[in-house]
Amino acid sequence: MNDLNPALGDILSLDGAMCAAIVDSNNGMIFASLGSGIDIEIAAAGNADVVRAKQKTMKMLGMKDEIIDIFITLGKQYHILRPLSAVPGVFIYLVLDGRNANLALARRKVADVEKTITHI
C-alpha cells in the first residue's frame, strides 16, 4: 500500500475541509484517513453503501457509464465521494464545513488528487 496521507493532507488544505478518507466501496473499510469532526469509520461504511447503490441502479438501468463524483449536501456540511479511476472499488471521501467551503474548488482539488493515486 502506498502512503496515502500526503494526498489526504493535500485535500485537507482546502478551506472548510474537516476530514477525508480513502475507502473500499466493497466493504466500507478505510485505507487511510485524516482530520476530524465526524466518526469517519461509520461515515465511510455508510457512504460505501451509497456508491454501491448508485452502481447497482446504473446497472439495472442498463447505463454504460461511470460515476465521476457524488455530492451530498446537508444543512451544515458537504460530502464528496469520488471513485478512483485507477483503482476500481475505491473512492475518496471528503467532508466539508458548508459555512467555510467552496464546493467548486473542493471538487477540483479532489479530482486533481484522484489522478495521483494509481494504486493502493
QUICORKA-V969625 format. One record per run of one state. SS is the DSSP state (2 for helix, 1 for strand, 0 for the rest). FROM is the first residue (numbers start at 1). TO is the last residue. If there is no record, write none. Layout:
((SS	FROM	TO) (SS	FROM	TO))
This chain:
((0	1	4) (2	5	12) (0	13	16) (1	17	24) (0	25	29) (1	30	35) (0	36	39) (2	40	60) (0	61	69) (1	70	73) (0	74	76) (1	77	83) (0	84	89) (1	90	97) (0	98	102) (2	103	116) (0	117	120))
